[in-house]
Amino acid sequence: MSFVTAHVLDATAGTPARGVSVVLADAEDQVIAEAVTDDDGRVKDLGPETLGSGHYRITFGTGDYFAARESATFYPFVRVDFVVDEQQAHYHVPLLLSPFAYSTYRGS
């Protein structure tokens, strides 16, 4: 079985993105877990300790994050769809964020 963590970095400020809402859902958009990034921009434990194999989605609340900083953004949220293979224990989803661009990858 697998578990998920996340990390958000604000590339414009050069700092961790504190206070970003993060929602984990299954392929049918049923919410599994919700969290908010900590002072280091991390969600260290997103959802249940175990996820079965399948398709999942993380939605980052980027619009609210930038609104709180009185900054315009093109992306009100960022959705990252990914596949879990329960043979692998840990899935880390980092997000590098700016008001008009983002990138993500499978972290470790």
Secondary structure, 3 states (H helix, E strand, C coil): CEEEEEEEEECCCCEECCCCEEEEEECCCCEEEEEECCCCCEEEEEEEEEECCEEEEEEECHHHHHHHCCCCCCCCCEEEEEEECCCCCEEEEEEEEECCEEEECCEC
